[in-house]
Amino acid sequence: MIKIILLEGAVHEFGAENCGKSIIELISSIDPKILNRVVAAKVDGNVIDLRDIPADGTTVELVSIDSKEALHVLRHTTTHIMAEAVKHLFPEAKLTIGPATENGYFYDFDTPPFTKENLADIEKEMKRIIKSNPRIERKVVSREEAMEMMKDEPYKLELIADIPEGERITIYSQDDFVDLCMGPHLLNTKLIKGFKLLSTSTAYWRADKNNASLSRIYGTAFFTKEECEAYLAHLEHIKNIDHNKIGREMELFTTVDVIGQGLPLLMPKGAKIIQTLQRWIEDLEDNEWGYIRTKTPLMAKSDLYKISGHWDHYKEGMFVLGDEEKDKEVFALRPMTCPFQYYVYKAGQKSYRDLPLRYSETSTLFRNEDSGEMHGLTRVRQFTISEGHLIVRPDQMVEEFKGCLALAKHVMTTLGLQDDVTYVLAKWDPENRAKYIGEPEVWEETQEHIRQMLKELEIPFIEEVGGAAFYGPKVDINAKNVYGKEDTMITVQWDALLACQFDMTYIDHNGEKVRPYIIHRTSLGCYERTLAWLVEKYEGKFPTWLCPEQVRVLPISEKYTDYANEVVKELKRNGILVGLDARSEKIGYKIRDARNSRVPYMLVLGQNEAESKTVSVRSRYAGDEGTKPLQEFISAICEEIRTKEIRKVVVTE
């Protein structure tokens, strides 16, 4: 018995006489027109090809053309169309892999880099192929047949060799193009109405920098031209709010080739925002959350990292100074602060009464990121974080861990970022024991503690196998940039192991030496990455308390410069970041320039204001706010800054 659930929910049952028939054949026996509205099927939640032959006892659910799964199938098919076009235009190019993605697709080829002109030619050839509407065939083959069919494609042969014995191998073809692929695919190309090749880049075979460098083409596709055009317009919009673009336009940061990739220069405005964030976080941690501040070296001998395990587990990500075979001492720039703070703890014997100890440090760290991974301020080689390590008794661990999550939530809420994140329980991978220290039961126990904690706090979360640090599981708080790439913004790690590595102890209530537990955490995370996050969140229009210039004073003419200087002096006396535009320009020009600079408040000064000691206020929150006494304005903006209010921007430029 085979059951097929139609789009409307009706169920059709097929008896034994239909065994061996494909889903296409079964649907056609009901009504061939159904095939106009479906592109694939699902069995046990897995999307499969309509050409598949369901086994006896299978329940098949049809995938509608307007579903997310259907769009994935369309894009996967378009990937093959693109690969066929590339093979037509560049016959020597070797095929590797070409998956559909959340927003489109890509395919990697072993061939010299593509140019923009190449992409235009490939698009043209793709249109020709789609217009010809070739029938897309699917065939289940033996390993030997697959290797014969792909004999001229070395990367495909490598993939075939990796397929486990007994696993089904499928080949898809259209016209003269043949590819190894699991599918599913459309039945033909007539549904591909809108597509676009977006960009090209390099990639490594199997994401390993020791392997061949490949040329990648990114694209997207939709069922209609209108959807495609809307998506391209969206892409244009997010390019305009990319922190790389806005940050440079606002002169927050820059990069210089002779300094190096991943080493951004924070310019005065960017440095002011970081300074504001850092002072806030340090005062918050020290005055309200019970942290003790430390300051430790930027480098250490390899001996330290060998004790911690970083030398064995993380050396490739470190900047090593020296050669172990030649030099008496080898140093490395620190990729994290934890081992240093452990020795602050070990400087004196601690009692159970001393714990918890919450050490915090504004730490500059160094990590040897791959050149292809670096992007603006989000992934760099030198960065600063709000790092902390809590040394606690085991019975204090859960409450202190909750406290770290609460602090992180408070920070995100203050910045207006709390709704833009995903919580991830990053676990160890028991299939990759070499990556981790400690026994399996310790890992399982600590992961369960965190899982129950998140449930108790009613924090929605997902679980990720293999994302843990080598010494313990963690909660990563992740956010996506404008392009949809997810990065970790804040992390809280459970560590029941490194105290043993460093022989850390405290005297318990029985007078015995016992091991503490450790929590590794950030409250804000990486300052540079957070700045990028804020730029994209607010499109450069930061909450007033974070703005590097909170007020700009605009005298109508030179006659009012003296009063303007008085206003500037009084604003500065109240701690307000203020700029003065005393240029001989028309006031309309000055206002537009202030808006383009994303300054939240402008004070326009003329004869009436000078005589009455008032200011004419314009803001991005309410436009023309009218004339106010200077002290009234100062009182209001100081309160806005003090409370870190996030006002809604209603004035569009």
TORFIDO-574317 format. One record per residue (C-alpha): residue in three letters; y, z, x. Coordinates in steps of 0.2 Angstrom, whole numbers, padded with zeros to 4 digits, always signed. Example, Ala and Ser with C-alpha at 12.3 -4.5 7.8 and 13.67 -1.06 7.14 Angstrom:
<rs>
ALA / -0022 / +0039 / +0062
SER / -0005 / +0036 / +0068
</rs>
This chain:
<rs>
MET / +0000 / +0000 / +0000
ILE / +0017 / -0005 / +0006
LYS / +0033 / +0001 / -0002
ILE / +0050 / -0008 / -0001
ILE / +0066 / +0001 / -0007
LEU / +0079 / -0011 / -0013
LEU / +0098 / -0009 / -0011
GLU / +0100 / -0003 / -0029
GLY / +0086 / +0010 / -0026
ALA / +0072 / +0001 / -0036
VAL / +0055 / +0002 / -0027
HIS / +0042 / -0012 / -0026
GLU / +0025 / -0009 / -0021
PHE / +0013 / -0021 / -0012
GLY / -0006 / -0020 / -0012
ALA / -0019 / -0024 / +0001
GLU / -0018 / -0043 / -0002
ASN / +0000 / -0043 / +0006
CYS / -0005 / -0034 / +0023
GLY / +0000 / -0045 / +0037
LYS / +0015 / -0052 / +0029
SER / +0032 / -0049 / +0037
ILE / +0046 / -0040 / +0028
ILE / +0055 / -0057 / +0025
GLU / +0040 / -0063 / +0016
LEU / +0038 / -0048 / +0005
ILE / +0057 / -0048 / +0001
SER / +0056 / -0067 / -0003
SER / +0042 / -0064 / -0015
ILE / +0053 / -0052 / -0025
ASP / +0069 / -0063 / -0024
PRO / +0074 / -0074 / -0010
LYS / +0093 / -0070 / -0014
ILE / +0091 / -0052 / -0008
LEU / +0090 / -0059 / +0010
ASN / +0109 / -0064 / +0008
ARG / +0113 / -0046 / +0007
VAL / +0102 / -0038 / +0020
VAL / +0101 / -0040 / +0039
ALA / +0087 / -0027 / +0044
ALA / +0076 / -0014 / +0038
LYS / +0072 / +0005 / +0041
VAL / +0056 / +0014 / +0043
ASP / +0056 / +0032 / +0046
GLY / +0075 / +0031 / +0049
ASN / +0072 / +0018 / +0063
VAL / +0081 / +0001 / +0061
ILE / +0068 / -0013 / +0063
ASP / +0068 / -0032 / +0062
LEU / +0065 / -0041 / +0045
ARG / +0053 / -0051 / +0055
ASP / +0042 / -0036 / +0058
ILE / +0025 / -0034 / +0049
PRO / +0024 / -0017 / +0041
ALA / +0008 / -0007 / +0043
ASP / -0002 / -0001 / +0028
GLY / +0006 / +0015 / +0020
THR / +0024 / +0011 / +0026
THR / +0039 / +0013 / +0016
VAL / +0053 / +0001 / +0020
GLU / +0071 / +0004 / +0016
LEU / +0083 / -0012 / +0017
VAL / +0099 / -0012 / +0028
SER / +0114 / -0018 / +0018
ILE / +0126 / -0031 / +0026
ASP / +0140 / -0018 / +0023
SER / +0132 / -0004 / +0033
LYS / +0135 / +0003 / +0050
GLU / +0117 / -0002 / +0056
ALA / +0121 / -0020 / +0050
LEU / +0136 / -0021 / +0061
HIS / +0125 / -0015 / +0076
VAL / +0113 / -0029 / +0072
LEU / +0127 / -0042 / +0071
ARG / +0134 / -0037 / +0088
HIS / +0117 / -0036 / +0096
THR / +0114 / -0054 / +0090
THR / +0132 / -0059 / +0096
THR / +0127 / -0052 / +0113
HIS / +0113 / -0065 / +0114
ILE / +0125 / -0079 / +0109
MET / +0137 / -0074 / +0123
ALA / +0122 / -0073 / +0136
GLU / +0117 / -0091 / +0130
ALA / +0134 / -0097 / +0132
VAL / +0135 / -0090 / +0150
LYS / +0119 / -0098 / +0155
HIS / +0125 / -0115 / +0148
LEU / +0141 / -0113 / +0159
PHE / +0134 / -0104 / +0174
PRO / +0116 / -0108 / +0175
GLU / +0113 / -0098 / +0191
ALA / +0119 / -0082 / +0183
LYS / +0104 / -0070 / +0181
LEU / +0102 / -0060 / +0165
THR / +0101 / -0041 / +0165
ILE / +0104 / -0030 / +0149
GLY / +0116 / -0033 / +0135
PRO / +0116 / -0019 / +0121
ALA / +0127 / -0017 / +0106
THR / +0139 / -0002 / +0107
GLU / +0149 / +0008 / +0095
ASN / +0164 / -0004 / +0095
GLY / +0156 / -0020 / +0101
TYR / +0144 / -0025 / +0115
PHE / +0143 / -0030 / +0133
TYR / +0131 / -0040 / +0144
ASP / +0129 / -0038 / +0163
PHE / +0125 / -0054 / +0174
ASP / +0121 / -0056 / +0192
THR / +0135 / -0068 / +0196
PRO / +0152 / -0068 / +0204
PRO / +0166 / -0060 / +0194
PHE / +0172 / -0069 / +0178
THR / +0190 / -0074 / +0176
LYS / +0201 / -0074 / +0161
GLU / +0199 / -0093 / +0161
ASN / +0180 / -0090 / +0161
LEU / +0181 / -0079 / +0146
ALA / +0190 / -0092 / +0136
ASP / +0177 / -0106 / +0141
ILE / +0163 / -0094 / +0136
GLU / +0171 / -0090 / +0119
LYS / +0173 / -0109 / +0116
GLU / +0154 / -0112 / +0120
MET / +0150 / -0097 / +0108
LYS / +0159 / -0105 / +0094
ARG / +0150 / -0121 / +0097
ILE / +0133 / -0112 / +0096
ILE / +0137 / -0101 / +0081
LYS / +0143 / -0117 / +0072
SER / +0127 / -0126 / +0076
ASN / +0118 / -0111 / +0067
PRO / +0102 / -0110 / +0077
ARG / +0087 / -0101 / +0070
ILE / +0084 / -0085 / +0079
GLU / +0065 / -0083 / +0083
ARG / +0056 / -0068 / +0087
LYS / +0039 / -0067 / +0095
VAL / +0027 / -0053 / +0100
VAL / +0020 / -0057 / +0117
SER / +0008 / -0050 / +0130
ARG / +0014 / -0044 / +0147
GLU / +0008 / -0059 / +0155
GLU / +0016 / -0071 / +0143
ALA / +0033 / -0061 / +0144
MET / +0032 / -0062 / +0163
GLU / +0029 / -0081 / +0162
MET / +0043 / -0084 / +0150
MET / +0056 / -0074 / +0160
LYS / +0049 / -0079 / +0177
ASP / +0066 / -0085 / +0183
GLU / +0075 / -0069 / +0178
PRO / +0071 / -0056 / +0191
TYR / +0080 / -0041 / +0182
LYS / +0070 / -0045 / +0166
LEU / +0054 / -0045 / +0177
GLU / +0058 / -0028 / +0183
LEU / +0061 / -0022 / +0165
ILE / +0044 / -0029 / +0160
ALA / +0035 / -0020 / +0174
ASP / +0043 / -0004 / +0168
ILE / +0036 / -0006 / +0150
PRO / +0022 / +0006 / +0147
GLU / +0004 / -0001 / +0144
GLY / +0001 / -0003 / +0126
GLU / +0019 / -0004 / +0121
ARG / +0024 / -0019 / +0111
ILE / +0034 / -0033 / +0120
THR / +0046 / -0044 / +0110
ILE / +0055 / -0060 / +0115
TYR / +0069 / -0067 / +0105
SER / +0075 / -0086 / +0107
GLN / +0088 / -0097 / +0100
ASP / +0090 / -0115 / +0105
ASP / +0085 / -0116 / +0123
PHE / +0089 / -0098 / +0127
VAL / +0075 / -0085 / +0129
ASP / +0078 / -0066 / +0131
LEU / +0067 / -0050 / +0133
CYS / +0073 / -0039 / +0119
MET / +0068 / -0025 / +0107
GLY / +0080 / -0031 / +0093
PRO / +0083 / -0032 / +0079
HIS / +0093 / -0047 / +0077
LEU / +0100 / -0058 / +0063
LEU / +0090 / -0072 / +0056
ASN / +0103 / -0085 / +0061
THR / +0121 / -0085 / +0067
LYS / +0130 / -0090 / +0050
LEU / +0135 / -0072 / +0047
ILE / +0145 / -0070 / +0063
LYS / +0162 / -0074 / +0056
GLY / +0174 / -0065 / +0068
PHE / +0171 / -0061 / +0087
LYS / +0181 / -0059 / +0103
LEU / +0178 / -0057 / +0121
LEU / +0189 / -0043 / +0127
SER / +0187 / -0040 / +0146
THR / +0177 / -0041 / +0161
SER / +0172 / -0028 / +0174
THR / +0159 / -0024 / +0187
ALA / +0144 / -0013 / +0185
TYR / +0129 / -0008 / +0195
TRP / +0112 / -0012 / +0190
ARG / +0104 / +0003 / +0181
ALA / +0121 / +0012 / +0184
ASP / +0116 / +0016 / +0202
LYS / +0129 / +0012 / +0215
ASN / +0115 / +0008 / +0228
ASN / +0109 / -0007 / +0217
ALA / +0116 / -0024 / +0215
SER / +0134 / -0026 / +0209
LEU / +0135 / -0035 / +0192
SER / +0148 / -0044 / +0182
ARG / +0150 / -0037 / +0164
ILE / +0158 / -0045 / +0149
TYR / +0164 / -0034 / +0135
GLY / +0166 / -0041 / +0117
THR / +0166 / -0036 / +0099
ALA / +0161 / -0044 / +0083
PHE / +0162 / -0042 / +0064
PHE / +0156 / -0050 / +0048
THR / +0174 / -0056 / +0044
LYS / +0188 / -0063 / +0053
GLU / +0200 / -0051 / +0044
GLU / +0190 / -0036 / +0051
CYS / +0190 / -0043 / +0068
GLU / +0209 / -0046 / +0068
ALA / +0212 / -0029 / +0061
TYR / +0201 / -0022 / +0076
LEU / +0211 / -0032 / +0089
ALA / +0227 / -0026 / +0082
HIS / +0220 / -0008 / +0083
LEU / +0216 / -0011 / +0101
GLU / +0233 / -0017 / +0105
HIS / +0240 / -0001 / +0097
ILE / +0229 / +0010 / +0107
LYS / +0233 / +0001 / +0123
ASN / +0251 / +0006 / +0119
ILE / +0247 / +0024 / +0117
ASP / +0235 / +0025 / +0132
HIS / +0242 / +0039 / +0143
ASN / +0241 / +0027 / +0158
LYS / +0255 / +0016 / +0150
ILE / +0265 / +0030 / +0141
GLY / +0264 / +0042 / +0156
ARG / +0271 / +0029 / +0168
GLU / +0284 / +0023 / +0156
MET / +0290 / +0041 / +0154
GLU / +0289 / +0044 / +0173
LEU / +0276 / +0058 / +0171
PHE / +0265 / +0052 / +0185
THR / +0262 / +0037 / +0196
THR / +0248 / +0031 / +0208
VAL / +0250 / +0023 / +0226
ASP / +0237 / +0012 / +0234
VAL / +0240 / +0019 / +0252
ILE / +0238 / +0037 / +0245
GLY / +0221 / +0033 / +0237
GLN / +0212 / +0030 / +0220
GLY / +0210 / +0046 / +0209
LEU / +0225 / +0054 / +0218
PRO / +0239 / +0053 / +0206
LEU / +0257 / +0059 / +0210
LEU / +0265 / +0070 / +0197
MET / +0283 / +0066 / +0195
PRO / +0296 / +0079 / +0191
LYS / +0294 / +0077 / +0172
GLY / +0275 / +0078 / +0173
ALA / +0276 / +0092 / +0185
LYS / +0287 / +0102 / +0173
ILE / +0274 / +0100 / +0159
ILE / +0260 / +0106 / +0170
GLN / +0271 / +0120 / +0176
THR / +0275 / +0125 / +0158
LEU / +0256 / +0125 / +0154
GLN / +0251 / +0134 / +0169
ARG / +0264 / +0148 / +0167
TRP / +0259 / +0150 / +0149
ILE / +0240 / +0151 / +0153
GLU / +0242 / +0163 / +0167
ASP / +0253 / +0175 / +0157
LEU / +0241 / +0173 / +0142
GLU / +0225 / +0177 / +0152
ASP / +0233 / +0191 / +0162
ASN / +0243 / +0200 / +0149
GLU / +0233 / +0197 / +0133
TRP / +0215 / +0193 / +0138
GLY / +0212 / +0206 / +0152
TYR / +0210 / +0194 / +0167
ILE / +0213 / +0198 / +0185
ARG / +0221 / +0184 / +0196
THR / +0214 / +0178 / +0213
LYS / +0219 / +0165 / +0226
THR / +0205 / +0158 / +0237
PRO / +0204 / +0145 / +0250
LEU / +0203 / +0126 / +0246
MET / +0188 / +0124 / +0258
ALA / +0173 / +0133 / +0265
LYS / +0159 / +0131 / +0278
SER / +0143 / +0123 / +0272
ASP / +0135 / +0140 / +0273
LEU / +0143 / +0145 / +0257
TYR / +0138 / +0130 / +0247
LYS / +0120 / +0132 / +0254
ILE / +0119 / +0150 / +0247
SER / +0126 / +0144 / +0230
GLY / +0114 / +0129 / +0229
HIS / +0128 / +0116 / +0228
TRP / +0124 / +0109 / +0245
ASP / +0107 / +0104 / +0238
HIS / +0112 / +0100 / +0221
TYR / +0130 / +0093 / +0222
LYS / +0133 / +0088 / +0240
GLU / +0135 / +0069 / +0235
GLY / +0150 / +0075 / +0224
MET / +0159 / +0084 / +0238
PHE / +0171 / +0079 / +0252
VAL / +0162 / +0085 / +0267
LEU / +0172 / +0088 / +0283
GLY / +0161 / +0085 / +0298
ASP / +0144 / +0080 / +0303
GLU / +0130 / +0093 / +0303
GLU / +0121 / +0084 / +0317
LYS / +0136 / +0084 / +0329
ASP / +0148 / +0098 / +0324
LYS / +0145 / +0117 / +0326
GLU / +0153 / +0120 / +0309
VAL / +0154 / +0109 / +0294
PHE / +0167 / +0112 / +0280
ALA / +0169 / +0105 / +0263
LEU / +0183 / +0104 / +0251
ARG / +0179 / +0115 / +0236
PRO / +0172 / +0107 / +0220
MET / +0173 / +0124 / +0211
THR / +0179 / +0141 / +0214
CYS / +0164 / +0152 / +0209
PRO / +0157 / +0156 / +0226
PHE / +0174 / +0162 / +0232
GLN / +0176 / +0174 / +0218
TYR / +0159 / +0181 / +0220
TYR / +0165 / +0187 / +0237
VAL / +0180 / +0195 / +0229
TYR / +0168 / +0204 / +0218
LYS / +0157 / +0209 / +0233
ALA / +0171 / +0216 / +0243
GLY / +0167 / +0233 / +0236
GLN / +0153 / +0241 / +0227
LYS / +0155 / +0241 / +0208
SER / +0149 / +0253 / +0194
TYR / +0143 / +0249 / +0177
ARG / +0160 / +0257 / +0171
ASP / +0170 / +0243 / +0181
LEU / +0162 / +0229 / +0171
PRO / +0167 / +0217 / +0163
LEU / +0178 / +0210 / +0177
ARG / +0187 / +0194 / +0172
TYR / +0193 / +0185 / +0187
SER / +0205 / +0170 / +0184
GLU / +0213 / +0157 / +0196
THR / +0223 / +0142 / +0195
SER / +0211 / +0132 / +0206
THR / +0214 / +0115 / +0215
LEU / +0197 / +0107 / +0216
PHE / +0191 / +0091 / +0224
ARG / +0176 / +0080 / +0218
ASN / +0171 / +0063 / +0226
GLU / +0171 / +0053 / +0210
ASP / +0164 / +0035 / +0210
SER / +0179 / +0023 / +0211
GLY / +0173 / +0014 / +0195
GLU / +0174 / +0031 / +0185
MET / +0192 / +0035 / +0189
HIS / +0205 / +0032 / +0175
GLY / +0223 / +0038 / +0175
LEU / +0223 / +0057 / +0174
THR / +0207 / +0059 / +0165
ARG / +0195 / +0057 / +0180
VAL / +0203 / +0060 / +0197
ARG / +0197 / +0066 / +0214
GLN / +0209 / +0081 / +0216
PHE / +0214 / +0091 / +0201
THR / +0219 / +0109 / +0195
ILE / +0210 / +0119 / +0182
SER / +0212 / +0136 / +0173
GLU / +0196 / +0142 / +0181
GLY / +0188 / +0159 / +0178
HIS / +0172 / +0169 / +0181
LEU / +0167 / +0185 / +0171
ILE / +0156 / +0197 / +0180
VAL / +0147 / +0207 / +0166
ARG / +0132 / +0218 / +0162
PRO / +0118 / +0209 / +0152
ASP / +0122 / +0219 / +0137
GLN / +0140 / +0213 / +0137
MET / +0136 / +0195 / +0139
VAL / +0136 / +0189 / +0121
GLU / +0152 / +0197 / +0116
GLU / +0161 / +0191 / +0132
PHE / +0155 / +0173 / +0130
LYS / +0162 / +0174 / +0112
GLY / +0178 / +0180 / +0119
CYS / +0179 / +0165 / +0131
LEU / +0176 / +0153 / +0116
ALA / +0189 / +0162 / +0106
LEU / +0202 / +0160 / +0120
ALA / +0198 / +0142 / +0121
LYS / +0200 / +0140 / +0103
HIS / +0217 / +0149 / +0104
VAL / +0223 / +0137 / +0117
MET / +0218 / +0122 / +0108
THR / +0225 / +0128 / +0092
THR / +0242 / +0132 / +0100
LEU / +0242 / +0114 / +0108
GLY / +0237 / +0106 / +0091
LEU / +0221 / +0099 / +0098
GLN / +0208 / +0110 / +0089
ASP / +0203 / +0096 / +0076
ASP / +0200 / +0083 / +0090
VAL / +0185 / +0091 / +0098
THR / +0166 / +0091 / +0098
TYR / +0156 / +0107 / +0104
VAL / +0140 / +0103 / +0114
LEU / +0126 / +0114 / +0119
ALA / +0122 / +0107 / +0136
LYS / +0104 / +0112 / +0140
TRP / +0092 / +0109 / +0155
ASP / +0080 / +0095 / +0156
PRO / +0062 / +0103 / +0158
GLU / +0056 / +0086 / +0163
ASN / +0068 / +0086 / +0178
ARG / +0064 / +0103 / +0186
ALA / +0071 / +0098 / +0203
LYS / +0088 / +0098 / +0196
TYR / +0088 / +0116 / +0192
ILE / +0085 / +0133 / +0199
GLY / +0077 / +0147 / +0189
GLU / +0061 / +0149 / +0178
PRO / +0059 / +0140 / +0162
GLU / +0058 / +0156 / +0151
VAL / +0076 / +0161 / +0158
TRP / +0083 / +0144 / +0153
GLU / +0075 / +0145 / +0135
GLU / +0081 / +0162 / +0132
THR / +0099 / +0159 / +0137
GLN / +0100 / +0143 / +0127
GLU / +0094 / +0152 / +0112
HIS / +0107 / +0165 / +0114
ILE / +0121 / +0152 / +0115
ARG / +0113 / +0143 / +0100
GLN / +0113 / +0158 / +0089
MET / +0130 / +0163 / +0095
LEU / +0137 / +0146 / +0089
LYS / +0129 / +0147 / +0073
GLU / +0135 / +0165 / +0070
LEU / +0153 / +0159 / +0074
GLU / +0150 / +0144 / +0062
ILE / +0155 / +0132 / +0075
PRO / +0147 / +0115 / +0072
PHE / +0138 / +0108 / +0088
ILE / +0126 / +0096 / +0095
GLU / +0113 / +0099 / +0108
GLU / +0112 / +0088 / +0124
VAL / +0097 / +0089 / +0135
GLY / +0101 / +0087 / +0154
GLY / +0119 / +0092 / +0152
ALA / +0117 / +0109 / +0159
ALA / +0124 / +0115 / +0176
PHE / +0110 / +0117 / +0189
TYR / +0111 / +0136 / +0187
GLY / +0113 / +0138 / +0168
PRO / +0117 / +0131 / +0151
LYS / +0134 / +0129 / +0144
VAL / +0145 / +0125 / +0129
ASP / +0156 / +0109 / +0133
ILE / +0171 / +0106 / +0122
ASN / +0173 / +0087 / +0122
ALA / +0187 / +0076 / +0116
LYS / +0188 / +0057 / +0116
ASN / +0202 / +0047 / +0123
VAL / +0210 / +0032 / +0114
TYR / +0196 / +0021 / +0119
GLY / +0183 / +0032 / +0112
LYS / +0176 / +0038 / +0129
GLU / +0172 / +0057 / +0128
ASP / +0176 / +0069 / +0142
THR / +0174 / +0088 / +0144
MET / +0190 / +0097 / +0141
ILE / +0184 / +0115 / +0142
THR / +0168 / +0123 / +0147
VAL / +0159 / +0140 / +0145
GLN / +0144 / +0142 / +0156
TRP / +0130 / +0156 / +0155
ASP / +0123 / +0161 / +0172
ALA / +0109 / +0173 / +0174
LEU / +0104 / +0166 / +0191
LEU / +0118 / +0165 / +0204
ALA / +0121 / +0184 / +0206
CYS / +0104 / +0184 / +0214
GLN / +0108 / +0170 / +0226
PHE / +0123 / +0180 / +0232
ASP / +0115 / +0197 / +0231
MET / +0128 / +0203 / +0218
THR / +0125 / +0220 / +0211
TYR / +0132 / +0235 / +0202
ILE / +0127 / +0253 / +0200
ASP / +0120 / +0256 / +0182
HIS / +0120 / +0272 / +0173
ASN / +0104 / +0278 / +0181
GLY / +0112 / +0275 / +0198
GLU / +0101 / +0260 / +0202
LYS / +0107 / +0243 / +0209
VAL / +0105 / +0229 / +0196
ARG / +0111 / +0211 / +0195
PRO / +0126 / +0207 / +0184
TYR / +0127 / +0191 / +0173
ILE / +0141 / +0178 / +0176
ILE / +0151 / +0167 / +0164
HIS / +0159 / +0152 / +0171
ARG / +0174 / +0146 / +0160
THR / +0190 / +0137 / +0158
SER / +0203 / +0141 / +0146
LEU / +0213 / +0125 / +0146
GLY / +0202 / +0115 / +0158
CYS / +0209 / +0102 / +0170
TYR / +0228 / +0102 / +0169
GLU / +0229 / +0083 / +0173
ARG / +0216 / +0079 / +0160
THR / +0224 / +0090 / +0147
LEU / +0241 / +0081 / +0150
ALA / +0233 / +0064 / +0147
TRP / +0225 / +0071 / +0131
LEU / +0242 / +0078 / +0125
VAL / +0251 / +0061 / +0130
GLU / +0239 / +0051 / +0119
LYS / +0238 / +0064 / +0105
TYR / +0257 / +0065 / +0103
GLU / +0261 / +0047 / +0110
GLY / +0273 / +0056 / +0122
LYS / +0282 / +0065 / +0108
PHE / +0276 / +0082 / +0114
PRO / +0280 / +0098 / +0104
THR / +0297 / +0104 / +0109
TRP / +0291 / +0119 / +0120
LEU / +0281 / +0107 / +0131
CYS / +0294 / +0093 / +0133
PRO / +0301 / +0091 / +0151
GLU / +0318 / +0088 / +0143
GLN / +0321 / +0097 / +0126
VAL / +0339 / +0093 / +0123
ARG / +0350 / +0079 / +0128
VAL / +0369 / +0081 / +0127
LEU / +0379 / +0065 / +0122
PRO / +0398 / +0066 / +0123
ILE / +0405 / +0051 / +0113
SER / +0418 / +0048 / +0128
GLU / +0423 / +0055 / +0144
LYS / +0437 / +0065 / +0135
TYR / +0423 / +0077 / +0129
THR / +0414 / +0079 / +0146
ASP / +0421 / +0096 / +0149
TYR / +0415 / +0102 / +0133
ALA / +0398 / +0094 / +0136
ASN / +0396 / +0103 / +0152
GLU / +0400 / +0120 / +0143
VAL / +0386 / +0116 / +0131
VAL / +0374 / +0111 / +0145
LYS / +0378 / +0128 / +0154
GLU / +0375 / +0138 / +0138
LEU / +0359 / +0129 / +0134
LYS / +0352 / +0132 / +0152
ARG / +0358 / +0150 / +0151
ASN / +0346 / +0152 / +0137
GLY / +0331 / +0143 / +0146
ILE / +0332 / +0127 / +0137
LEU / +0328 / +0111 / +0147
VAL / +0343 / +0100 / +0145
GLY / +0350 / +0084 / +0151
LEU / +0367 / +0076 / +0150
ASP / +0371 / +0058 / +0147
ALA / +0390 / +0056 / +0153
ARG / +0389 / +0038 / +0156
SER / +0402 / +0026 / +0149
GLU / +0391 / +0019 / +0136
LYS / +0393 / +0017 / +0117
ILE / +0385 / +0032 / +0108
GLY / +0373 / +0021 / +0099
TYR / +0366 / +0015 / +0116
LYS / +0364 / +0033 / +0122
ILE / +0355 / +0039 / +0106
ARG / +0343 / +0024 / +0108
ASP / +0340 / +0029 / +0126
ALA / +0336 / +0047 / +0122
ARG / +0324 / +0042 / +0108
ASN / +0315 / +0030 / +0120
SER / +0314 / +0044 / +0132
ARG / +0306 / +0054 / +0118
VAL / +0318 / +0069 / +0119
PRO / +0316 / +0079 / +0103
TYR / +0335 / +0084 / +0101
MET / +0351 / +0076 / +0104
LEU / +0368 / +0084 / +0103
VAL / +0382 / +0072 / +0099
LEU / +0399 / +0079 / +0104
GLY / +0416 / +0072 / +0099
GLN / +0433 / +0079 / +0095
ASN / +0428 / +0089 / +0080
GLU / +0414 / +0097 / +0089
ALA / +0425 / +0101 / +0104
GLU / +0438 / +0109 / +0094
SER / +0426 / +0119 / +0083
LYS / +0414 / +0123 / +0096
THR / +0400 / +0115 / +0086
VAL / +0387 / +0102 / +0090
SER / +0381 / +0087 / +0079
VAL / +0362 / +0088 / +0079
ARG / +0350 / +0073 / +0078
SER / +0331 / +0076 / +0080
ARG / +0315 / +0066 / +0079
TYR / +0310 / +0079 / +0066
ALA / +0324 / +0076 / +0053
GLY / +0335 / +0063 / +0059
ASP / +0354 / +0068 / +0057
GLU / +0353 / +0087 / +0054
GLY / +0372 / +0088 / +0053
THR / +0385 / +0099 / +0062
LYS / +0380 / +0117 / +0067
PRO / +0388 / +0131 / +0077
LEU / +0381 / +0130 / +0095
GLN / +0374 / +0147 / +0094
GLU / +0365 / +0143 / +0078
PHE / +0357 / +0128 / +0086
ILE / +0352 / +0138 / +0101
SER / +0344 / +0152 / +0091
ALA / +0334 / +0140 / +0081
ILE / +0327 / +0130 / +0096
CYS / +0323 / +0145 / +0106
GLU / +0313 / +0152 / +0091
GLU / +0304 / +0135 / +0090
ILE / +0300 / +0136 / +0109
ARG / +0295 / +0154 / +0108
THR / +0283 / +0152 / +0094
LYS / +0277 / +0135 / +0101
GLU / +0279 / +0127 / +0084
ILE / +0272 / +0110 / +0081
ARG / +0285 / +0101 / +0070
LYS / +0280 / +0085 / +0061
VAL / +0288 / +0069 / +0068
VAL / +0296 / +0060 / +0053
VAL / +0309 / +0049 / +0062
THR / +0302 / +0033 / +0068
GLU / +0311 / +0022 / +0081
</rs>
